[in-house]
Amino acid sequence: MSKVPLTVRGAEALRNELTKLKSVARPKVIQAIAEARAHGDLKENAEYHAAREEQGFIEGRIKDIEGKLSHAQIIDVTLLNAGGKVVFGATVYVSDENTGEEFTYQIVGEDEADIKAGRISVTSPIARSLIGKSEGDIASFQAPGGVRELEVLEIRYV
């Protein structure tokens, strides 16, 4: 498996989720299974089947997070010497060349992406077009509505 890029904040969020799943969700579902078993016939026991399904989801998510963390390449953007270029973890202030609207994006790993919070995946078309650009450069990318151009106004490494 290849390295999974994560920001420091993203890795911490995954560790917190893993801890919560192992210490809260897993014991809770085990208790629910035990209670459902106590009700008798398991073939027609909907509570038992629902609890087993939830247990499968929890165990799958735990394995997924453990796999990602074991293959994580945690990048602390504050320690990088990026030379004024857009890199993974950077926060980029851009202006849409067509509309004049301004946006702020932080380029993060796939698991951290949240467009409403301004965090875009490093594999997204916007991020791929921004990587390597400097302040004043124009980044072009193909959007569903056609080609869009963003001017890089400022780059921060926070």
DSSP file (Angstrom, degrees, kcal/mol; ACC not computed):
  #  RESIDUE AA STRUCTURE BP1 BP2  ACC     N-H-->O    O-->H-N    N-H-->O    O-->H-N    TCO  KAPPA ALPHA  PHI   PSI    X-CA   Y-CA   Z-CA
    1    1 A M              0   0    0      0, 0.0     3,-0.1     0, 0.0     2,-0.1   0.000 360.0 360.0 360.0 140.7    0.0    0.0    0.0
    2    2 A S        -     0   0    0      1,-0.1     2,-0.1     0, 0.0    69,-0.0  -0.301 360.0 -79.1 -80.6 167.0    1.3    3.5   -0.8
    3    3 A K        -     0   0    0     69,-0.1    69,-0.2     1,-0.1    -1,-0.1  -0.373  37.5-141.5 -66.4 142.8    1.8    6.3    1.6
    4    4 A V  E     -a   72   0A   0     67,-2.5    69,-2.7    64,-0.3     2,-0.2  -0.933  17.3-136.1-107.3 112.1   -1.4    8.2    2.7
    5    5 A P  E     +a   73   0A   0      0, 0.0     2,-0.3     0, 0.0    69,-0.2  -0.508  32.0 169.8 -72.9 133.7   -0.6   11.9    3.0
    6    6 A L  E     -a   74   0A   0     67,-2.0    69,-3.0    -2,-0.2     2,-0.1  -0.993  30.9-127.5-139.5 145.5   -2.2   13.5    6.1
    7    7 A T  E  >  -a   75   0A   0     -2,-0.3     4,-2.4    67,-0.2     5,-0.2  -0.451  37.8-105.3 -79.8 167.2   -1.8   16.9    7.8
    8    8 A V  H  > S+     0   0    0     67,-0.7     4,-2.1     1,-0.2     5,-0.1   0.912 123.8  49.6 -59.4 -43.1   -1.0   16.8   11.5
    9    9 A R  H  > S+     0   0    0      1,-0.2     4,-2.2     2,-0.2    -1,-0.2   0.892 110.0  50.7 -64.2 -40.5   -4.6   17.8   12.3
   10   10 A G  H  > S+     0   0    0      2,-0.2     4,-2.1     1,-0.2    -2,-0.2   0.894 110.0  49.2 -65.3 -41.2   -6.0   15.1   10.0
   11   11 A A  H  X S+     0   0    0     -4,-2.4     4,-2.4     1,-0.2    -1,-0.2   0.904 111.1  50.4 -64.5 -41.0   -3.8   12.4   11.7
   12   12 A E  H  X S+     0   0    0     -4,-2.1     4,-2.4    -5,-0.2    -2,-0.2   0.896 108.7  52.0 -64.1 -40.3   -4.9   13.6   15.1
   13   13 A A  H  X S+     0   0    0     -4,-2.2     4,-2.3     2,-0.2    -1,-0.2   0.901 110.3  48.5 -63.4 -41.1   -8.6   13.4   14.0
   14   14 A L  H  X S+     0   0    0     -4,-2.1     4,-2.5     2,-0.2    -2,-0.2   0.906 110.9  50.4 -65.5 -41.1   -8.2    9.8   12.8
   15   15 A R  H  X S+     0   0    0     -4,-2.4     4,-2.4     2,-0.2    -2,-0.2   0.909 111.0  49.4 -62.4 -41.1   -6.4    8.9   16.1
   16   16 A N  H  X S+     0   0    0     -4,-2.4     4,-2.3     2,-0.2    -2,-0.2   0.910 111.3  48.7 -64.4 -42.1   -9.3   10.4   18.1
   17   17 A E  H  X S+     0   0    0     -4,-2.3     4,-2.6     2,-0.2    -2,-0.2   0.910 111.0  51.0 -63.6 -41.5  -11.9    8.6   16.0
   18   18 A L  H  X S+     0   0    0     -4,-2.5     4,-2.4     2,-0.2     5,-0.2   0.919 110.3  48.8 -62.0 -44.9  -10.0    5.3   16.5
   19   19 A T  H  X S+     0   0    0     -4,-2.4     4,-2.7     1,-0.2     5,-0.3   0.912 112.2  48.7 -61.0 -43.4   -9.9    5.8   20.3
   20   20 A K  H  X>S+     0   0    0     -4,-2.3     4,-2.3     2,-0.2     5,-1.7   0.910 111.5  49.4 -64.5 -42.5  -13.6    6.6   20.4
   21   21 A L  I  <>S+     0   0    0     -4,-2.6     5,-2.7     3,-0.2    -2,-0.2   0.916 117.0  41.2 -62.5 -42.8  -14.5    3.5   18.3
   22   22 A K  I  <5S+     0   0    0     -4,-2.4    -2,-0.2    -5,-0.2    -1,-0.2   0.868 124.4  34.3 -74.9 -36.9  -12.4    1.2   20.5
   23   23 A S  I  <5S+     0   0    0     -4,-2.7    -2,-0.2    -5,-0.2    -3,-0.2   0.714 134.5  14.5 -95.4 -20.9  -13.3    2.6   23.9
   24   24 A V  I  X5S+     0   0    0     -4,-2.3     4,-1.8    -5,-0.3    -3,-0.2   0.757 125.6  40.3-117.5 -58.2  -16.9    3.6   23.4
   25   25 A A  I  ><S+     0   0    0     -5,-1.7     4,-2.3     2,-0.2     5,-0.2   0.915 113.9  50.6 -68.0 -45.0  -18.6    2.2   20.3
   26   26 A R  H  ><S+     0   0    0     -5,-2.7     4,-2.1    -6,-0.3     5,-0.2   0.948 113.4  44.0 -62.0 -50.9  -17.1   -1.3   20.4
   27   27 A P  H  > S+     0   0    0      0, 0.0     4,-2.1     0, 0.0    -1,-0.2   0.878 112.9  54.4 -61.8 -34.8  -18.0   -2.0   24.1
   28   28 A K  H  X S+     0   0    0     -4,-1.8     4,-2.0     1,-0.2    -2,-0.2   0.920 110.2  44.3 -64.6 -43.9  -21.5   -0.5   23.5
   29   29 A V  H  X S+     0   0    0     -4,-2.3     4,-2.2     2,-0.2    -1,-0.2   0.849 110.7  54.8 -71.9 -33.2  -22.2   -2.8   20.6
   30   30 A I  H  X S+     0   0    0     -4,-2.1     4,-2.1    -5,-0.2    -1,-0.2   0.909 109.4  48.2 -63.6 -41.0  -20.9   -5.9   22.4
   31   31 A Q  H  X S+     0   0    0     -4,-2.1     4,-2.4     2,-0.2    -2,-0.2   0.897 109.9  52.1 -64.4 -40.9  -23.3   -5.1   25.3
   32   32 A A  H  X S+     0   0    0     -4,-2.0     4,-2.2     1,-0.2    -2,-0.2   0.877 109.5  49.8 -64.6 -37.6  -26.2   -4.7   22.8
   33   33 A I  H  X S+     0   0    0     -4,-2.2     4,-2.3     2,-0.2    -1,-0.2   0.916 110.2  50.3 -66.1 -43.2  -25.3   -8.1   21.3
   34   34 A A  H  X S+     0   0    0     -4,-2.1     4,-1.5     1,-0.2    -2,-0.2   0.907 111.8  47.7 -61.7 -42.6  -25.3   -9.7   24.7
   35   35 A E  H  X S+     0   0    0     -4,-2.4     4,-0.6     1,-0.2    -1,-0.2   0.905 111.6  49.8 -65.5 -41.5  -28.7   -8.2   25.6
   36   36 A A  H >< S+     0   0    0     -4,-2.2     3,-1.0     1,-0.2    -2,-0.2   0.873 107.8  54.3 -66.0 -36.7  -30.2   -9.3   22.3
   37   37 A R  H >< S+     0   0    0     -4,-2.3     3,-1.7     1,-0.3    -1,-0.2   0.856 100.4  61.2 -63.2 -34.7  -28.9  -12.8   22.9
   38   38 A A  H 3< S+     0   0    0     -4,-1.5    -1,-0.3     1,-0.3    -2,-0.2   0.714  90.5  69.9 -66.6 -19.1  -30.6  -12.9   26.2
   39   39 A H  T << S-     0   0    0     -3,-1.0     2,-0.5    -4,-0.6    -1,-0.3   0.557 103.6-128.8 -78.0  -7.2  -33.9  -12.4   24.5
   40   40 A G  S <  S+     0   0    0     -3,-1.7    -1,-0.2    -4,-0.2     5,-0.1  -0.851  73.6  59.6 109.9-132.6  -33.8  -15.9   23.0
   41   41 A D        -     0   0    0     -2,-0.5     3,-0.3     1,-0.2    -2,-0.0  -0.127  53.4-166.1 -49.5 117.3  -34.2  -17.1   19.4
   42   42 A L  S >  S+     0   0    0      1,-0.2     3,-0.9     2,-0.2    -1,-0.2   0.702  76.3  72.4 -82.0 -20.3  -31.5  -15.4   17.3
   43   43 A K  T 3  S+     0   0    0      1,-0.2    -1,-0.2     5,-0.1    -2,-0.1   0.871 111.5  26.8 -64.2 -36.9  -33.1  -16.3   13.9
   44   44 A E  T 3  S+     0   0    0     -3,-0.3     2,-1.0     4,-0.0    -1,-0.2   0.086  91.2 116.2-113.7  22.7  -35.9  -13.8   14.3
   45   45 A N    <>  -     0   0    0     -3,-0.9     4,-2.0     1,-0.2     5,-0.2  -0.792  39.1-176.4 -98.6  99.4  -34.3  -11.4   16.6
   46   46 A A  H  > S+     0   0    0     -2,-1.0     4,-2.5     1,-0.2     5,-0.2   0.852  82.7  56.8 -64.1 -36.4  -34.0   -8.0   14.7
   47   47 A E  H  > S+     0   0    0      1,-0.2     4,-2.4     2,-0.2    -1,-0.2   0.908 107.4  48.9 -62.2 -41.3  -32.1   -6.4   17.6
   48   48 A Y  H  > S+     0   0    0    -12,-0.2     4,-2.5     2,-0.2    -2,-0.2   0.938 112.6  46.6 -63.6 -47.7  -29.4   -9.0   17.4
   49   49 A H  H  X S+     0   0    0     -4,-2.0     4,-2.1     1,-0.2    -2,-0.2   0.879 113.0  49.6 -64.8 -38.1  -29.0   -8.8   13.6
   50   50 A A  H  X S+     0   0    0     -4,-2.5     4,-2.3     2,-0.2    -1,-0.2   0.909 111.9  48.4 -66.0 -41.7  -28.9   -4.9   13.8
   51   51 A A  H  X S+     0   0    0     -4,-2.4     4,-2.3    -5,-0.2    -2,-0.2   0.897 111.4  49.9 -66.2 -39.9  -26.2   -5.1   16.6
   52   52 A R  H  X S+     0   0    0     -4,-2.5     4,-2.1     2,-0.2    -1,-0.2   0.890 110.6  50.3 -65.1 -38.6  -24.1   -7.6   14.6
   53   53 A E  H  X S+     0   0    0     -4,-2.1     4,-2.0     2,-0.2    -2,-0.2   0.916 111.3  48.2 -65.1 -42.5  -24.4   -5.4   11.5
   54   54 A E  H  X S+     0   0    0     -4,-2.3     4,-2.6     1,-0.2    -2,-0.2   0.887 108.9  54.3 -64.3 -38.6  -23.2   -2.4   13.5
   55   55 A Q  H  X S+     0   0    0     -4,-2.3     4,-2.7     1,-0.2     5,-0.2   0.905 106.8  51.3 -61.7 -40.9  -20.4   -4.4   15.0
   56   56 A G  H  X S+     0   0    0     -4,-2.1     4,-2.2     2,-0.2    -1,-0.2   0.902 110.6  48.6 -62.0 -41.5  -19.2   -5.3   11.4
   57   57 A F  H  X S+     0   0    0     -4,-2.0     4,-2.4     2,-0.2    -2,-0.2   0.936 112.5  47.8 -63.5 -46.3  -19.3   -1.6   10.5
   58   58 A I  H  X S+     0   0    0     -4,-2.6     4,-2.5     1,-0.2    -2,-0.2   0.930 113.1  47.3 -61.6 -47.1  -17.3   -0.6   13.6
   59   59 A E  H  X S+     0   0    0     -4,-2.7     4,-2.2     1,-0.2    -1,-0.2   0.887 112.2  50.9 -64.1 -38.0  -14.7   -3.3   13.1
   60   60 A G  H  X S+     0   0    0     -4,-2.2     4,-2.2    -5,-0.2    -1,-0.2   0.910 110.9  47.8 -64.0 -42.3  -14.3   -2.4    9.4
   61   61 A R  H  X S+     0   0    0     -4,-2.4     4,-2.7     2,-0.2     5,-0.2   0.892 109.9  53.0 -66.9 -39.4  -13.8    1.3   10.3
   62   62 A I  H  X S+     0   0    0     -4,-2.5     4,-2.6     1,-0.2     5,-0.2   0.939 111.2  46.0 -60.3 -46.8  -11.3    0.4   12.9
   63   63 A K  H  X S+     0   0    0     -4,-2.2     4,-2.3     2,-0.2    -2,-0.2   0.893 112.5  51.8 -62.7 -39.7   -9.3   -1.7   10.4
   64   64 A D  H  X S+     0   0    0     -4,-2.2     4,-2.3     2,-0.2    -2,-0.2   0.939 112.8  43.6 -62.2 -48.4   -9.6    1.1    7.8
   65   65 A I  H  X S+     0   0    0     -4,-2.7     4,-2.8     2,-0.2     5,-0.2   0.918 113.2  51.3 -65.6 -43.8   -8.3    3.8   10.2
   66   66 A E  H  X S+     0   0    0     -4,-2.6     4,-2.1    -5,-0.2    -1,-0.2   0.899 111.0  49.6 -60.6 -39.6   -5.5    1.6   11.5
   67   67 A G  H  X S+     0   0    0     -4,-2.3     4,-1.3    -5,-0.2    -1,-0.2   0.920 112.0  47.0 -64.2 -44.1   -4.4    0.8    8.0
   68   68 A K  H  < S+     0   0    0     -4,-2.3   -64,-0.3     1,-0.2     3,-0.3   0.915 113.5  47.8 -65.1 -42.6   -4.4    4.5    7.0
   69   69 A L  H >< S+     0   0    0     -4,-2.8     3,-0.8     1,-0.2    -1,-0.2   0.861 109.3  53.4 -67.8 -33.8   -2.4    5.5   10.1
   70   70 A S  H 3< S+     0   0    0     -4,-2.1    -1,-0.2    -5,-0.2    -2,-0.2   0.781 118.1  36.6 -72.0 -23.7    0.1    2.7    9.6
   71   71 A H  T 3< S+     0   0    0     -4,-1.3   -67,-2.5    -3,-0.3    -1,-0.2   0.224  92.5 130.5-107.5  12.7    0.7    4.0    6.1
   72   72 A A  E <   -a    4   0A   0     -3,-0.8     2,-0.6   -69,-0.2   -69,-0.1  -0.385  45.5-158.6 -73.3 141.7    0.4    7.7    6.9
   73   73 A Q  E     -a    5   0A   0    -69,-2.7   -67,-2.0    -2,-0.1     2,-0.5  -0.912  20.5-154.1-114.2  98.2    2.9   10.2    5.8
   74   74 A I  E     -a    6   0A   0     -2,-0.6     2,-0.6   -69,-0.2   -67,-0.2  -0.632   9.1-163.9 -82.8 122.7    2.2   13.0    8.3
   75   75 A I  E     -a    7   0A   0    -69,-3.0     2,-0.9    -2,-0.5   -67,-0.7  -0.925  11.4-160.2-114.2 118.6    3.2   16.3    6.8
   76   76 A D    >   -     0   0    0     -2,-0.6     3,-1.8   -69,-0.2     4,-0.4  -0.845   5.4-165.3 -96.9 103.1    3.6   19.4    9.1
   77   77 A V  G >  S+     0   0    0     -2,-0.9     3,-0.9     1,-0.3     5,-0.2   0.746  83.0  67.0 -63.8 -24.4    3.4   22.3    6.7
   78   78 A T  G 3  S+     0   0    0      1,-0.2    -1,-0.3    80,-0.1    79,-0.1   0.722 102.4  47.9 -69.5 -18.9    4.8   24.7    9.3
   79   79 A L  G <  S+     0   0    0     -3,-1.8    -1,-0.2     2,-0.0    -2,-0.2   0.505  91.9 102.9 -97.6  -5.6    8.1   22.9    9.1
   80   80 A L    <   -     0   0    0     -3,-0.9     2,-0.7    -4,-0.4     3,-0.1  -0.478  62.1-147.4 -80.0 147.6    8.3   22.8    5.2
   81   81 A N        +     0   0    0     -2,-0.2    -1,-0.1     1,-0.1    -3,-0.1  -0.810  31.1 164.2-107.8  86.8   10.5   25.1    3.2
   82   82 A A    >   -     0   0    0     -2,-0.7     3,-0.9    -5,-0.2    -1,-0.1   0.526  43.6-129.8 -87.5  -6.1    8.2   25.4    0.2
   83   83 A G  T 3   -     0   0    0      1,-0.2     3,-0.1    -3,-0.1    -2,-0.1   0.837  68.9 -54.9  63.7  33.7    9.9   28.4   -1.3
   84   84 A G  T 3  S+     0   0    0      1,-0.3    51,-0.5    50,-0.1     2,-0.3   0.645 107.6 127.0  77.1  14.0    6.6   30.3   -1.8
   85   85 A K  B <   -B  134   0B   0     -3,-0.9     2,-0.5    49,-0.1    -1,-0.3  -0.692  69.2-101.8-102.9 156.6    5.0   27.5   -3.8
   86   86 A V        +     0   0    0     47,-2.3    46,-2.9    44,-0.4     2,-0.3  -0.669  54.0 163.7 -76.3 124.3    1.6   25.8   -3.1
   87   87 A V    >   -     0   0    0     -2,-0.5     3,-2.1    44,-0.2    20,-0.3  -0.822  47.6 -61.6-133.3 172.3    2.3   22.4   -1.5
   88   88 A F  T 3  S+     0   0    0     -2,-0.3    20,-0.2     1,-0.3     3,-0.1  -0.345 124.2  20.2 -55.2 131.8    0.3   19.8    0.4
   89   89 A G  T 3  S+     0   0    0     18,-2.4    69,-0.3     1,-0.3    -1,-0.3   0.187  92.9 131.2  92.8 -16.0   -1.0   21.4    3.6
   90   90 A A    <   -     0   0    0     -3,-2.1    17,-2.1    67,-0.1     2,-0.5  -0.347  55.8-132.0 -70.4 150.0   -0.7   25.0    2.4
   91   91 A T  E     -CD 106 156C   0     65,-3.0    65,-3.0    15,-0.2     2,-0.5  -0.923  27.1-163.2-101.9 125.0   -3.6   27.4    2.8
   92   92 A V  E     -CD 105 155C   0     13,-3.8    13,-2.6    -2,-0.5     2,-0.6  -0.930  13.8-155.2-119.1 128.7   -4.2   29.2   -0.5
   93   93 A Y  E     +CD 104 154C   0     61,-3.0    60,-3.0    -2,-0.5    61,-1.6  -0.903  28.1 175.2 -99.5 123.7   -6.2   32.4   -1.1
   94   94 A V  E     -CD 103 152C   0      9,-2.8     9,-2.6    -2,-0.6     2,-0.4  -0.871  26.0-145.0-131.0 160.7   -7.4   32.6   -4.7
   95   95 A S  E     -CD 102 151C   0     56,-2.0    56,-3.0    -2,-0.3     2,-0.4  -0.995  25.1-122.8-126.1 130.5   -9.6   34.8   -6.9
   96   96 A D  E  >  - D   0 150C   0      5,-3.3     4,-2.3    -2,-0.4    54,-0.2  -0.599  17.2-147.3 -71.6 123.6  -11.8   33.4   -9.6
   97   97 A E  T  4 S+     0   0    0     52,-2.8    -1,-0.2    -2,-0.4    53,-0.1   0.785  93.8  44.0 -64.8 -28.8  -10.7   35.1  -12.8
   98   98 A N  T  4 S+     0   0    0     51,-0.4    -1,-0.2     1,-0.1    52,-0.1   0.893 128.0  21.8 -84.3 -42.5  -14.3   35.1  -14.3
   99   99 A T  T  4 S-     0   0    0      2,-0.1    -2,-0.2     0, 0.0     3,-0.1   0.670  90.3-129.2-102.8 -19.8  -16.4   36.1  -11.3
  100  100 A G     <  +     0   0    0     -4,-2.3    -3,-0.1     1,-0.3     2,-0.0   0.415  57.2 147.2  82.8  -3.0  -13.9   37.9   -9.1
  101  101 A E        -     0   0    0     -6,-0.1    -5,-3.3    -5,-0.1     2,-0.4  -0.355  40.5-138.7 -65.5 146.2  -15.0   35.8   -6.1
  102  102 A E  E     -C   95   0C   0     -7,-0.2     2,-0.3    -3,-0.1    -7,-0.2  -0.888  21.6-177.7-110.7 141.7  -12.3   35.0   -3.6
  103  103 A F  E     -C   94   0C   0     -9,-2.6    -9,-2.8    -2,-0.4     2,-0.4  -0.924  18.5-145.4-133.3 156.5  -11.9   31.6   -1.9
  104  104 A T  E     +C   93   0C   0     -2,-0.3     2,-0.4   -11,-0.2   -11,-0.2  -0.995  22.6 177.9-123.6 127.6   -9.6   30.1    0.7
  105  105 A Y  E     -C   92   0C   0    -13,-2.6   -13,-3.8    -2,-0.4     2,-0.5  -0.977  19.5-157.2-129.0 141.4   -8.6   26.5    0.4
  106  106 A Q  E     -Ce  91 119C   0     12,-2.8    14,-2.5    -2,-0.4     2,-0.7  -0.981  23.9-133.2-111.3 132.0   -6.3   24.3    2.4
  107  107 A I  E     + e   0 120C   0    -17,-2.1   -18,-2.4    -2,-0.5     2,-0.2  -0.755  42.1 157.9 -89.2 117.5   -4.9   21.3    0.5
  108  108 A V  E     - e   0 121C   0     12,-2.9    14,-2.2    -2,-0.7    15,-0.2  -0.679  42.5 -73.6-131.0 178.8   -5.3   18.2    2.6
  109  109 A G    >>  -     0   0    0     12,-0.2     3,-1.1    -2,-0.2     4,-0.9  -0.270  51.3-100.9 -72.6 165.4   -5.5   14.4    2.4
  110  110 A E  G >4 S+     0   0    0      1,-0.3     3,-0.5     2,-0.2    11,-0.1   0.852 120.9  52.8 -58.2 -38.8   -8.5   12.6    1.0
  111  111 A D  G 34 S+     0   0    0      1,-0.2    -1,-0.3     3,-0.0  -105,-0.1   0.710 110.3  48.4 -72.7 -18.9   -9.9   11.7    4.5
  112  112 A E  G <4 S+     0   0    0     -3,-1.1    -1,-0.2     8,-0.1    -2,-0.2   0.597  80.9 123.8 -94.6 -13.4   -9.7   15.3    5.7
  113  113 A A    <<  +     0   0    0     -4,-0.9     7,-0.2    -3,-0.5     2,-0.2  -0.212  22.5 158.3 -59.2 134.0  -11.4   16.9    2.7
  114  114 A D  B > > -F  119   0C   0      5,-2.6     5,-2.3     1,-0.1     3,-1.2  -0.712  22.3-165.9-156.3  97.1  -14.4   19.1    3.6
  115  115 A I  G > 5S+     0   0    0      1,-0.3     3,-1.2     3,-0.2     5,-0.1   0.825  89.1  59.1 -61.0 -33.0  -15.3   21.7    1.0
  116  116 A K  G 3 5S+     0   0    0      1,-0.3    -1,-0.3     2,-0.1    -2,-0.0   0.815 109.2  44.8 -65.8 -28.6  -17.6   23.6    3.3
  117  117 A A  G < 5S-     0   0    0     -3,-1.2    -1,-0.3     2,-0.2    -2,-0.2   0.394 121.7-109.0 -93.1   2.0  -14.7   24.1    5.7
  118  118 A G  T < 5S+     0   0    0     -3,-1.2   -12,-2.8    -4,-0.4     2,-0.6   0.649  77.1 131.7  81.9  15.1  -12.4   25.0    2.8
  119  119 A R  E   < -eF 106 114C   0     -5,-2.3    -5,-2.6   -14,-0.2     2,-0.3  -0.903  35.0-172.4-104.8 118.0  -10.3   21.8    2.9
  120  120 A I  E     -e  107   0C   0    -14,-2.5   -12,-2.9    -2,-0.6     2,-0.1  -0.852  27.5-105.2-113.3 146.3   -9.9   20.2   -0.5
  121  121 A S  E >   -e  108   0C   0     -2,-0.3     3,-1.9   -14,-0.2     6,-0.4  -0.372  21.8-127.6 -67.9 141.8   -8.3   16.9   -1.3
  122  122 A V  T 3  S+     0   0    0    -14,-2.2    -1,-0.1     1,-0.3   -13,-0.1   0.709 111.2  56.4 -61.0 -20.0   -4.9   16.9   -2.8
  123  123 A T  T 3  S+     0   0    0    -15,-0.2    -1,-0.3     4,-0.1   -14,-0.1   0.471  83.8 108.3 -92.1  -2.3   -6.3   14.7   -5.6
  124  124 A S  S <> S-     0   0    0     -3,-1.9     4,-2.7     1,-0.1     5,-0.2  -0.369  81.2-116.3 -73.2 154.9   -9.1   17.1   -6.6
  125  125 A P  H  > S+     0   0    0      0, 0.0     4,-1.8     0, 0.0     5,-0.1   0.876 115.2  52.3 -58.7 -37.8   -8.8   19.0   -9.9
  126  126 A I  H  > S+     0   0    0      2,-0.2     4,-1.5     1,-0.2     5,-0.1   0.961 112.5  43.7 -63.2 -50.3   -8.5   22.4   -8.1
  127  127 A A  H  > S+     0   0    0     -6,-0.4     4,-2.4     1,-0.2     3,-0.2   0.910 111.3  53.7 -62.9 -43.1   -5.7   21.2   -5.8
  128  128 A R  H  < S+     0   0    0     -4,-2.7    -1,-0.2     1,-0.2    -2,-0.2   0.866 110.5  47.7 -60.9 -34.8   -3.8   19.5   -8.7
  129  129 A S  H  < S+     0   0    0     -4,-1.8    -1,-0.2    -5,-0.2    -2,-0.2   0.795 113.7  47.8 -76.2 -25.8   -3.9   22.7  -10.6
  130  130 A L  H >< S+     0   0    0     -4,-1.5     3,-2.4    -3,-0.2   -44,-0.4   0.807  83.9 105.9 -83.4 -31.1   -2.7   24.8   -7.6
  131  131 A I  T 3< S+     0   0    0     -4,-2.4   -44,-0.2     1,-0.3     3,-0.1  -0.245  90.0  14.0 -55.2 129.5    0.2   22.6   -6.6
  132  132 A G  T 3  S+     0   0    0    -46,-2.9    -1,-0.3     1,-0.3     2,-0.1   0.302  97.0 126.5  89.8  -9.3    3.5   24.2   -7.5
  133  133 A K    <   -     0   0    0     -3,-2.4   -47,-2.3   -47,-0.1    -1,-0.3  -0.417  45.1-149.4 -80.4 158.7    2.0   27.6   -8.2
  134  134 A S  B >   -B   85   0B   0    -49,-0.2     3,-2.1    -2,-0.1    18,-0.3  -0.700  40.4 -64.9-117.1 171.7    3.3   30.8   -6.6
  135  135 A E  T 3  S+     0   0    0    -51,-0.5    18,-0.2     1,-0.3     3,-0.1  -0.362 124.4  24.0 -59.1 133.8    1.6   34.1   -5.7
  136  136 A G  T 3  S+     0   0    0     16,-3.5    -1,-0.3     1,-0.4    17,-0.1   0.183  94.6 124.4  94.3 -15.8    0.3   35.8   -8.8
  137  137 A D    <   -     0   0    0     -3,-2.1    15,-2.7    15,-0.1     2,-0.5  -0.364  58.4-128.7 -74.7 157.1    0.2   32.6  -10.9
  138  138 A I  E     -G  151   0C   0     13,-0.2     2,-0.5    -3,-0.1    13,-0.2  -0.929  16.3-158.2-108.1 128.8   -3.0   31.5  -12.7
  139  139 A A  E     -G  150   0C   0     11,-3.3    11,-2.8    -2,-0.5     2,-0.4  -0.934   8.6-165.5-107.8 124.4   -4.2   27.9  -12.1
  140  140 A S  E     +G  149   0C   0     -2,-0.5     2,-0.3     9,-0.2     9,-0.2  -0.888  13.9 164.2-109.9 140.3   -6.5   26.5  -14.8
  141  141 A F  E     -G  148   0C   0      7,-2.1     7,-2.8    -2,-0.4     2,-0.6  -0.989  40.5-104.0-151.0 157.5   -8.6   23.3  -14.3
  142  142 A Q  E     +G  147   0C   0     -2,-0.3     5,-0.2     5,-0.2   -16,-0.0  -0.738  40.4 180.0 -85.8 118.1  -11.5   21.6  -15.9
  143  143 A A  E >   -G  146   0C   0      3,-2.3     3,-2.2    -2,-0.6    -2,-0.0  -0.698  45.8 -99.9-108.9 165.8  -14.7   22.0  -13.9
  144  144 A P  T 3  S+     0   0    0      0, 0.0     3,-0.1     0, 0.0    -1,-0.0   0.825 125.7  49.4 -55.4 -31.1  -18.2   20.6  -14.8
  145  145 A G  T 3  S-     0   0    0      1,-0.3     2,-0.2     0, 0.0    -3,-0.0   0.335 127.3 -85.9 -90.5   7.9  -19.1   24.0  -16.2
  146  146 A G  E <  S- G   0 143C   0     -3,-2.2    -3,-2.3     2,-0.0    -1,-0.3  -0.716  75.7 -17.8 119.3-172.6  -16.0   24.4  -18.3
  147  147 A V  E     - G   0 142C   0     -2,-0.2     2,-0.4    -5,-0.2    -5,-0.2  -0.513  60.4-165.0 -73.1 132.0  -12.5   25.6  -17.7
  148  148 A R  E     - G   0 141C   0     -7,-2.8    -7,-2.1    -2,-0.2     2,-0.4  -0.906   5.2-154.2-116.7 148.3  -12.0   27.8  -14.6
  149  149 A E  E     - G   0 140C   0     -2,-0.4   -52,-2.8    -9,-0.2     2,-0.4  -0.984   7.6-170.1-124.9 131.3   -9.0   30.0  -13.8
  150  150 A L  E     -DG  96 139C   0    -11,-2.8   -11,-3.3    -2,-0.4     2,-0.5  -0.969  14.1-144.1-120.2 132.4   -8.0   30.9  -10.3
  151  151 A E  E     -DG  95 138C   0    -56,-3.0   -56,-2.0    -2,-0.4     2,-0.7  -0.831  21.2-127.4 -93.5 131.0   -5.3   33.6   -9.5
  152  152 A V  E     +D   94   0C   0    -15,-2.7   -16,-3.5    -2,-0.5   -58,-0.2  -0.682  32.7 172.8 -78.8 114.5   -3.2   32.7   -6.5
  153  153 A L  E     -     0   0C   0    -60,-3.0     2,-0.3    -2,-0.7   -59,-0.2   0.862  62.5  -5.9 -90.0 -42.0   -3.4   35.8   -4.2
  154  154 A E  E     -D   93   0C   0    -61,-1.6   -61,-3.0   -19,-0.1     2,-0.4  -0.994  54.1-152.6-156.0 148.4   -1.6   34.5   -1.1
  155  155 A I  E     -D   92   0C   0     -2,-0.3     2,-0.4   -63,-0.2   -63,-0.2  -0.993  15.5-175.1-126.6 129.6   -0.1   31.3    0.2
  156  156 A R  E     -D   91   0C   0    -65,-3.0   -65,-3.0    -2,-0.4     2,-0.6  -0.954  19.9-152.3-125.0 146.8    0.2   30.5    3.9
  157  157 A Y              0   0    0     -2,-0.4   -67,-0.1   -67,-0.2    -2,-0.0  -0.758 360.0 360.0-115.4  80.7    1.9   27.6    5.7
  158  158 A V              0   0    0     -2,-0.6    -1,-0.1   -69,-0.3   -68,-0.1   0.369 360.0 360.0-118.9 360.0   -0.1   27.4    9.0
